[in-house]
Amino acid sequence: MTANTWIERFGLRQNPFKDTLDTSLFFRTRQHEEALIRLRIGLEDGHAIILLTGPSGTGKTIATQVVLRAMDRSRYAPVFVFAYPGMTRGTMLGAILKELGVVDIPPFAAQRLTMLQEKAMTLHAGGWRLVIFLDEAHFLKADVLHVLRTLSNFETEQEKLVTVLLVAEDSLLRRLKAPPYASLLSRITFAVTLEALSRAETEQYIKYRLLKSGAQPNLLTPDAYAAAHDHSGGVPRAVNRLLYNSFIEAMGQDTTVITSEVLTRAEQRMAVLRG
């Protein structure tokens, strides 16, 4: 079976459930639309720190990509950095500076922080606002998080020079509510939260992705949508994984219709990976 065999077999133009940041497949539920509006308002109003949280797989990263790609580059200088376990203050600051095009990055964290402040001032003088998208922020240690408090202090008499959008799982918000983080939490203007999809939203999500990929409307039987929600919990990433495996399962059963039975069998095979 070649890479495109199953796609052609089901009359599709592309894989509707690929695990990538393809914003053309981004389905805007009401909560996602509200999240985008609040994020854009936060950026427009120049807030220092904004928090976007939600369980893993609920669409936080792709939502930030939608915001990022819609930003007016004549007004904003956005950088995107992925956090990871063990990331230090210096490493995070270095990653930001590298995204800003700095070649000769100084060796020490304090020097990097000073350079970043100077870059933010230079951008401000040129009419740009520095916006830092920090994804997977739940991985950041306490001392790294407190650097963000320092970034929030970069300002003129009229406005903040930097906006930091923290994108993280719910565990970060729980951490920030602890007393040692009170000063940082006070600098977060608001938090935007994404939740799993409802059963109706899961059905709409699947239909939207199929429609964008050229599928026929009867590719899934009516009972398959409820099964997809039940097996995935309404988490978009889990929905994608389940539907992809269901197509492969249908190929093995020599059928081009995805039924609840096909979905359930695909889920059973996937359960082996979870132990």
N, C-alpha and C positions, 0 to 999 in steps of 0.2 A: 504494500500500500504506500503510494507516494504521499508527500506532504499535503497535496491538494485533493487527493482522491475523495476523502470524506466530505470536503467542502463542496465539491462538484456533485457528489452523490445526493446531497440534500438541497441542491439548487441554490447554494449560497455564493456570494461574491467574496466573502472573507470569513474568518473565524469570528463569530459574534461574541465569544466568551474568552477571548485571549486576555492573559494577565499582563496587560501593558497600560501605560498612561495615555491611551488614545482618547482625546477629549471629544472626538466626533461620536463616540459611543457613550458619552456621559449622560445619564438619564437624570433629569432634575425633578426629584420629588419635591413636595412642598417644603420639607425640612431642608433639603439641599438648596432650594431657591432662597429660603430665608437666611441660611448660613452665608450664601454668596453675597446677599444684600448687606448683611451686618459686617462682613469682612471688608467689603468695599467702602462702607461708611467709615469703618475704623481707620482705613488707610487714608481716605479723603480728609478726615478730621485730624489726622496726624497723631494718633495715639501712640504711646511709647511701646507698649507690649499688648498683644492680643493673643488669646489662647483658643486653639481649635482642638477639641478632644473628641474621643469616641472609641469604641472597641476596635480592635484590629480588623481591617477588611471592610469598614463601613464607607470608604470613599473619601477619606480626609486628604490624601495626597493628590488624587485627581481633581478634587475641588480646588485645592490650592493652585494646581496647574492651570485651571480655568481662570482663576483670578490673576495669576502671573501673566498669562498670555494676553489678557485683556488690558493690562496696565499701559498707560500712556508713557512711552519711553522719553518723551520730551519733559516729563515732570518727575518721573521716578527712576531710580537706579536700583533695580532688584537683583538680589543674589540668592541662590538656593543652595543650602548646605544640609547634608544628611548627617545626623549624629549617630554615634555607635557606642557600644559598651567600652568604657575605658578612655573615651575621648577626654583630653585634658583642656585646660584653659588655653594654653598656647596653641594646641592643635586646632581648636575651634576658631580662634582668632586668625590663625594662619590660613585656614580654609576660606574664611570670609575675605581676607585680603587677596588671596589668590583669585577668587571669583571677581574681585574688583580690578584684576589685571596687574596687581603688584608683582614684580619679578624678584626684587631683592627684599625678601621678608626678613626682618631682624630675628635673632635667635631667642630672645626672651619675651615672655608673655607681657610684661609691663611695657616693653618697647612696642610690641604689636598693638597693644591697646592704645597707646599714644598715637601710633601711625593711623589706626582706624579712626580715631577722633579727628585727626587732621584731614583724612580723606572725606569724612562726613562734612566737615566745614567747607572743604573745597567744592564738594558737590552742591552744598547749599548755596554757596556763592554763585554757582553756575545755574541755579534754578532747579536743581534736582533734589529729591529726598531719597535717602538711602533706606531701602526696605530689605530686611533680612528674613527669608523664609527658612526656618530651622525645623526640619522634619525629624521624626523619631526622637523628639526632645525628651521623652521619658527615660532615655538611656543616660541623660546627663547627670553627673554627680553634683553634689551640693555646691562645691566651690566653683564649678563651671556655671551653674545656674545663677550664682551670685554675681558673676561677671555681667550677666544680662541686666542686673540692677544698675551696674555702672554705665552700661550703654544707654539705659533710659535717662541718665543724667546728662547726656550730651544734648545741649540745647543753647538757644539764644534767648534773649529776653522775651521774644515773641512766640517761639515754638520749639518743639523737640526736633532734633536733627535726624533721628533714627527711629524707624518702626520695626519691631521684631514680632514676627508672627510665629508663635510656637505651635507646632503640630505634634500632637502626642496622644498616647492612649490614656484612658481615664486614671491610671495609676499616678500620673504626674499631678493631676488636680488634687488627688487625695494627699500626696506628699506636700503640696504647696499650702495646704490648710494647717500644717503643723507649725507650732510657734517659731522655730528657727527660720521659717520662710516668710514670716509676716511682712517684712519690709518689701520683699519681692512681690508678694501677692498684692500688696496695696498699690503697686504700679501697673497691675493688669486691669485695664479698663473694663473689659467684659470677656466672658468665655462663651464660645459657640460650641455646641455639642451635637454630634451626629449619632443617631441610633440605628439599630437594625430596621429593615423595612417591614411594614405590615404585610399581611397576606395579599391584600389588594395591590399594594405597591410592588411586591415581588412579581406579581403577574404582569403589571405594567412595565416593569423593568425588563423582564424577559422579552415581552412583545416588542418593546422599543428596540432592543439590541438586534432581535431577529429582523425587524423591519428595515433597520439601517444596513443590514447585511444581505438584503434581497430575498429573505425567506418567504415562503407561502404561508398564509394565515392559519392553515390547518396542520402545520408541522408538528405542533404539540396538541394532544387531546385535552379537553377541558379539565379533566381530573389531574393532569400532569402538573398544572400550576400550583395547586394546593400541595401536592406531594413535594414539589421543589421547595416551597416555603417550609414545610414541616421538616425536611431533611437538612436544610441549610440554616434554619433559624432566621432567615431574612437578611443574612449578612451578604452583601454583594459579592465579595471575593469567594465565599463558599458557594454561592449560586453559580458563579462562573465556572468554578471547578466541577461542580456537580453536573451542569449542563454539558460541558465539554466531554466529560466521561460518559454521559448518557448518549451522546452522538456516537462515540466509539462503541459503546455497548450495543446500540441499535445496528451498527454496521455488522457486528458479530452475529446478531440475530437475523440479519438479512432483511431488515425493515427500514423504511424511511419515515416512520412515524414515532414520535417520542411519547410513550404512554407512562402512566404512573408506575406500571410494572417495570418498564425499562429504567426509569429513574431509581426505583427502589433497588433494582439489581446493581446499578452503577454505584449506588451508595454503599451497598454491601461489599462490593469489591474495594471501594475506597477505605472502608473501615479497617481493612487489613493493614493499611499504612499507619493507622492510629493505634494499632495494637489492641 
